[in-house]
Amino acid sequence: MNPLDERSERKVYMRQTGLMYLLVIVLAGFSQGYIRSSLIVSDDAVATSLNISGEEGLFRLGLVFDLVAFLLDAIISILLFKLFRAYGQTLALTAMVLRLLAHPAIGSLNLLNHYLALQTALAPDFLTGFDAPQLQSMSLLFMEAHRVGYLIAGTFFGLHCLLLGLLLYRSSLPGWLGLLMMLAGIGYEMESLGNFLAPGNEIWLAALVGVTAILGEVTLTGYLLKKGFFTSTLKADESN
């Protein structure tokens, strides 16, 4: 493949990655930032169960949005590998595997907890052996398990972000993109490990990861979209 074709292919990869990353941010952000945050009351099993059963369609939509986001993330993992493998193939491969484990694998399996929270809230006939308070407590328990599952996935994703940041820093792209992505990785690790090691700090840790993720992931998404759509040609060193 000649250099011009390589640059053209790289531009396509940037455009595809940016578009899918944007969809992941919108879908996962809406599911977690609006649907679950508005329905789940962390210390009230009755309210949580009633909210879920009363907004069944919305709660199901959150599950589907997450599932689609995780499917897209699997493709993003491969595209990021193709984009940055020239700057360290083993590093890029490790980053790809960590991202695949984080959301497409662990995150997708964790959606079982989301689904089981819905089932116990709806109290189907096959759960008639449990009374209402027990089912309501189980629904909140499954949502707590779902939250913890997200934190476990976050440890893998945080390390992915750190490695991706290093690849970005090594690449011909602006170095500050790599630094911001590494900052996002630190934020994810602090939230996940902080929740396990120092309970009671959930609120400020969630705020921290929110800010660092915006700085790292949203900025990278915007940059990829700009390069993929609005830059007529890539510099020669950006096709390496």
N, C-alpha and C positions, 0 to 999 in steps of 0.2 A: 504493500500500500504506500503510495507516495505521500509526502508531507501534507499536501493540500487535502487529500482524502482523510488523513488522520485527524487534521484539525476540524474538518467538517463532521466527522464521526464523534469527536470529543464534544463538539458543540451540541450535537443531538443528545448525547448522554447527559450533559449538563441540563438541557431543557427538560428531558424526561425525569431526571432526578429531582429537579426543582419543583416540577408540577406535582409529582407524587408526594414529595415531602410536604408541600403546601396542603395537599388533601389530608395527609396524616395529621398534621397540626390542627386542621379544622375539625376533622371527624373525632379524633381522640380528645381534643380540647373541649368540644361540645359535650361529648359523652361524660368526661370526668368533671369538667369545669361547670357544667350546667345541670345535666340530668342527675348524676349521682349526688352532687353537692346539694341539690335542692330537695332531694327525696330522702336522703339518709340523715337520720338524727342519731349521732354516735352514742348517746346515753339514754335513748328512749326506744325500746323495742316495739312498743305499741304504735307509736307515731311512724316509725320506719316501715313497719309492716302495712299499716293503713295507707301510707303514701305510695308504696310500691303497688299494692293491689288496686288503689284508686287511679294510678297512672300506669296501668299495665302496658299500654301501647308505647308510651314514652320510654318506659324501662326496657322493653324489648328493643326499641330503636337504639338505645344506648349500647346494648350487646352487639347488634348488627354493625353499628358504626365502628366499634372497637375491632370487631373481626375483620372488617374491610381494611381498616388502618393497619392491622397486623399483616394482612396479606400483601398490602402495598409495601410494608416495611421489609418483607422478604426480598422483593424486587429491588428496593433501594439498596439493600445490603450488597447485592451483586453489582449494581451500577457503580456504587462508591468504590468497590474493589477494582473495577475496570478503569475508573477515573484516576485512581491514585496508586495503583500497584507499581508504577514505574519509580516511585519514591521509597520503595521498600516492600518487596513482594510478601515476605513473611509477616511483616507488620500489617499490611493491608489484608492479608488472609486472616490473621488473628482478629482484626477489627471486624471483618465480615462475619466470622463465626460467632463472635460475642453478640453482635446485633441480631443474628438469626436466633440465638438462644434466648435473648432478652424478651422480645415481643412476639415474633412468630411462633416460638416454642412455649416458653414459660407463660407469656401473656395470654396466648390463645387457650392453653389448658386452664389458666386461672379464670377464664370466662365461665367455667363450670360452676364456680362459686356464685357468680352473678346469676346464672340460670337457676341454681338451687334456692337462692334467696327469693326469687320470684315464685318458684313452686311452693315453698312453705308459706309465703304470704297469701297465695291464692287458696291454700288448704284444699287440695284435690281429694277425691274420695279415698285414694290409697293411703292417705295420711290420717284417716279417721281415728287411729289409735292414739293420736296426740290431741290434747286439748288446745284451745285458742292461745292461752299464754305461752305454752310450750312452743307452738308453731311460730309465734311472734318473736320469741327469743332466738329460735333457730334461724329465722330470716336475718336478724341482725348479726348473728354469729357468722353466717355465710358471707355477709358483706364485710365483716371484720377480716375474715379469711381472705376475701378478695383484695382488701387493702394491703394486707401483709404480702400477698402474692405479687402485687405491684411493686412493693419495696424490694422483694427478692429479685424480680426482673430488673429493677433499677440498679442493682449492684453490677449486673452484667452490662447494662446499657451505659452506665457511668464509665466503666473501663473502656468500652467501645469509643465513647466520646473523647476520652483522653488519648487513645491511640489515633483516632481520626484527626484530632487536633495536631498531633505530632506530624502526621502525614501532610496535613494542610500547611504546616509551618515549613516543611521540607520542600513543598511544591513551589511552583512559580506564582501561585496565588498570593494575595497580600498576607503577610505574616500575622497580622492582627486577627484574621479569621481563625487561624490555628489556635491562637491564645484564647480567643473567646470560646472556642469549642472545648478546649481543655478546662476552662473555667466552668463550663456546663457540666463536664464530667465530674469535677470536684463537687459541684452542687448536688448531683445525683447520688454520689457516694456518701456525702454528708447526710442527706436526707435518709437514705436507706439504713446506713449503719447507725446514725444518730437515733433513729426510732427504736432500733433494737437495743442499743447500749445505754441510752439516756431517755427513757420514756418521759413524757410531759413536755417535750419541746417540739411537738408535731407542728404547731401553727407557724412558728418562725422558720422551721426547716422547710415547710412547704412553700412559704413565701420566698425563701432563698433559692430553692430549685426553680421556682417560677421565673424569677428574675434572670438567673444564669442561663436557663433554657432559652428564654427569649433572646438574650444577648448572643448566645451561641447558635442555636438551631434556626431561629427565625432569620437571623442575619445571614447565615450560610444559605438558607433557602432563597432569600432575596437576591443574593449575589449570583447563585446558579441560574435563577430565572433571568436576571439581567444579562448574564453572559450568553445564555441559551437563546434569548429572544431578541435582544436589542443591540448585541455586538455583531457587526457584520463579519468580522474575521477575528480569529484568535491569533495571538502572537505565536511564533514558532515554538518558543520554549513552553508554551502551555499545552502543546500537543504531545509532549514527551510522556 
